[in-house]
């Protein structure tokens, strides 16, 4: 998931944090219990995101989600989103749709320099496309590195479903490397071995690993440790864990719920420190409450909505995050609730509903099975 998925919580949520109240733990618990005793007519749906699960009002549906580890990344969208050609692809022409997606990317890259497919392997169950971008003219450097982009398509024929997967462990190889093909094949093998862990698994389930939206499971008990060898960047230090996932849910009106989980690996101490410092700085100016979510220590900030007296915006951030730890990965949950979007929740207010939703977040059964750190 790298930088693309390490999304900084939306500026609208942080920039408008004018706090309206400060809760002690007992009050937070009371509000959550109050929501659980809410109207029977309100229907909630259980969702999984990674190693966690939670409940949201039925009206709140997936907008976008993503997963990443050093070998690959996946984007998943709402099933009715026809604008996206990647992610979970359904229907008879799913392979053609994936080929079009990759070709569009190659064509865009070709505007800046010569490109060509160097691998086009569509026979195996796991399809592979790799193209090379020659950036020597663009960079005005005859020794500019080889720039490879790799893409995979994993098909689940029984479900008439395919998954497009973007490779992340190929990219740059030195122009003067004597064994470019060998290095590329080693990286492709590393990616393919990781992709083998991807399964179709209908939700709800109790399978170990990382649960993604639309019935996709990464059957990793523990993220693979980065080995030594010709891998993509120095950021992925040997012996380092990397696992990042995110999902955003929206009701089509004025309510939003987003969760981001990021394992900061070895060598990323500075990044985690900066992330925690950002919220520590906010605590000096805004009231917040110590609030446990999914057994994790954290701080909850709630502010008034910008355009509505009945809307509240919120951010919860874990304060016990650790480097190279899956169990104590850095977590951020944010969003906004307009209570008038949910008339069945009356007489609760938006603040009470936010606290109740956060209390529903828990570690999935078997979600942490096999996790060592």
N, C-alpha and C positions, 0 to 999 in steps of 0.2 A: 504494500500500500504506500510506502514511501511518502514523499512530500505531497503527492496528489491527494492522499487520504488522510494525512495528518492535518486535517482542516482546523484552522484557528476558529474557535467559536465565533459565530457571526457577530460582526461589529454592532449590529443593531441591538443585540442582546446585552453586550458588555457596555456599549457606549451609553445606554440609557439606564444603567443600574442606579436608579434613585430609590433607595430601599424604603419600603413601607412598614416593615416590622422585623422583629428579632425574636426567633422562637428558641426555647429551650427544648431539650429532647422529649420531655414529657408531653409538651404541647403538640409537637410534631406527631408523636405516636397517636395521640388522641384524635388528631385530624385525619390520620390515615384510617383509623378504626371507624371513624364517622363515615368515610367514603365507602368502606366495605359494607356498611350497614345501609347503603344508599338504595334508591328505588330498584325494585326487582325488574322493572321494565327496561333498565339499561343493560345492553348486551355488550360484553367484553370479549375480545379475541386474544388468545395467547400466541405470542410471537417468539421466535428464537433469533438471537443475534450473537453469533460466535459461541462463546461458552456460557452465555447468559440467556434468560428468558424473562418475559414480562407480559403484562396485560394492558391492552389499550381499548378504548371504545371501538366498537365495530366499524364506525364511520372512518376511523383513521387507518389509511391504507398505505402500503409501501410507495414511496416516491422514488428514492434512489438508495442503493446500497453498494458496498464494495468490500473486497478482501484483498490483502496483499502479503506476500512473503518474498524473500529474495529471488526465488525462482520464477514467480509469476504473479499476475494480478487478475482479478475478475471484477467486472461491473455488472450489477443486476438491477433491473428496473421493473416498474409495475407491468403486469402482464398485458395491459391495454396500451402501453406506450409503443406506438408504431414508428416513432421518429428515430429510435435507436436500432442499429443493425447489429449490435454486439450484445453480450450477456447471454441470457437464456433465450434461445431461438427455437420457435416451435413451427410445426407444419412440414409439408412435403418438400418445400424448397429451402430448408434451413441451411444446407451446405452451400447452396448458391448465394444465399444472403450473406453468409460469412465471407465467401470469396469476394463478393462485392465490397464488403467492409474493408478488407485488407487492401484491395486494389485502389479504393478511394484514398487510403492513407499513403500508398506508394505514389499515386499520381500527384498528391499534394507535395510530397517530398521531392518529386522530380522537377518541381518548379525552381528548386535551388541547386540542382546538380544532377548528374547522371545517376540513375537507379536501375537495378536489375535483380530479378529473383535468382538466388543462388541455390535455394532448396525449394522444391515443390513436390512434396510427398503426400499424395492424397489416397494412397492405397491402404495403409494400415488403419486400424480402428482409431488411433489418434493421428489426425491429419496435421501436417506441419507445412508452414510457409515461412521462408526467410528471404528478405531482400537486403541488399547492400546499398548504402548511399555513399557516393564518392564526393566528399566535401573538399577536395584539394583545391579546386578553383575558388570556391566560396570562401574558404579560410585563407586563401593565398599562401598555402603551405604544402609543398610537395610531399611532406612527410606526415600529413594529417592522418589520424588513425582510421583504420577500417571501422565503419559504422554499420552494424547489423541490427535489423529489427526482426523479431521472431513472433510467430502467431500459431496458436494451436486450436484445434476444434475437436472436442470430445463428444461423441454421439451416444445417445441412449435411445436406440431404435424402438424398443418396446413402448416407450413413453412418447415417441414422435417428438423428441426434444434433443437439442444440441446445446453445447456450452462453448462460447468463444472465450479463449484464454490468451492474454497478452504475456509473452515471455519477457522476463526482466533480467536474465543473467547472461545475455549475449553481448550486446552493444559494442563497446570499443575494444579493439585489438591493435597493438602497435603495427604500423605500416611495415616495419623492418623485421617483424617476428618471422622466424624461419618456418614455423609450423602453424600458420594461421588456420588452416583447415582442421588440424588436430585439436587446437584450442576451441574452435567453434563447435566441433562434435562433442568434446568433453562437456561444454556448457549446455548443449542441447540435451545430452544424456542426463545431466543433473536436473534440468527442468522437467524432462519427461518422467523421471523417477518420482519427482514431487507431484506431478499431475496425476500419476497413477492413484494417488490417495483420494482423488475426487470421486464421489459417489452420488447416485440419485437416491435420496432417502426421504420418503414422504413424512412430512411433519403433521402431528406431533410424534416424537420418538424419544428414546432414551440412549441413543448411540453416543459413544465417546467421540470427542473431536470438536471441530468448529462447524456449527450449524449456520447455514446461510439461507437467505430467503429463497422462495420458490423451489424448495425441496432439494437443495444442494448441500452436501456434507463434505467437509475436508476431514478425512479420517486420521488426523494427526493427534496422537495422545499428547505429544510435546512437539512444538515446532522443530524442524530439523536444524541441528547445529551447523553453522557455516563451517565447512572443512577448509583445510589448506588447499591451495591449488589455483589455477588460472581463472578466478572468478571475477565478477564485474568491477567492483570498486573497493577501495580501501575502507569504505564505510562499513562493509560487512566483515567485521573482524572475525578471525578464527575463534570458534567456541562461542559465538554470539547467537542469541535467539532473536528472531524478528517475526512478528505476527501482528497484523493491523486489520481492523474491520470497523465498518460504520454502516448505519442504516438510518434513514429519515422517513418519517411517517407524517401524512398530511390528510386533513379531512375535507380539503377542497374549499374551506372557508377561512377561518382565522385561527386555527389551532395546529400546532406542529410539535413533534417529539423526535429528538435525534439522540443517538448514542454513538460515541466514538471510543474505541479501545485500541491502545497503541503500546506494544512492547518495545521499549527503548533498549537496544542491544548494547553490548560492550562498545565503548568509544563514543557513546551518545550521552554521556553524563551531562554535558553542557546543555544539550537540547532539553532534557528533562528538567534540569535546574531552572532554565529560563521559563519553562512552562509553569512550574510551581511558583516561581517568583512573581509571575504575572498576576496570579491570584492572591499571593501574599500581599502584594502592593494594593490590591483592591480592598483587602480587609482593613487597611489603615484608614480608608475613607468611607466604606460602606458597611453597614451591619450585615452579619451573616450568621447562620446557625450551624453548629456541629451536627451533622446528620449522617447516620450510617445507611449505606445502600449496598445491598447484596453482601453484607458483612464487612464492607470496606469503610474506612474512616474517610470523611469528606466534609466539604463546606457547601452550603446551599445559599444561593443568592436569589432573591425574588424582587422584581420591580413592577411598577405599573406599566400597563400597555400604553403605547404611544397615542393611539387614537380612540381608545375605549376605556371607560371607567370599570368595566367588568372583565377586562382582559389582564392577565398577568404573564410576564416573561420570566424565565428562570434559567439558572445554570447551576448544576451540581458538579463539583470536581473532586476527585480522590486526592487525599493529602498523604496517603501512605504508599504512594507509588515507588517502585524499586527498579533499579537498572537490571536488565537481563532476566526479568521475572515475568512469567506468564500469569502466575497466581496473583501477583501484585502489579499487573500492567496498569498503565495510566488510563484513567477513565474520565470522560466528560459526558454529561447528559444535559441537554439544553432544549429549549423550545418555548412555546407560548400556548396558553390555554385561554380561550374565550368561552366563559361559562355559558353564554347564551347560545353557543353552538350545540349545547347538550341540555335541552330543557328537561329531560328525564332525570337529570342530576339535582334538580332543585330539591331542597333549599341550600345545597352546598354552594360555596363560592369557588372561584378559580384557584385560590391559594390552597384550599382544602383538597381540591381535586389533584393539583400538582403533587402534593405530599403523598396522597394515596397512590398515584401512579408510580412514584419513586419507590414506595414500599413494595410494590409488586415486582420490582426488579430483583432477581435472585440468580444464583449459579444454577445452570441447567443440571438436572439429574444426570450424572456421569460426565458432565461438561469438563470437570477438572480431573477426571480419572487419568492416571498416568503422568500428570503434571508433576515434575520434580521440584521446580523452582517457582 
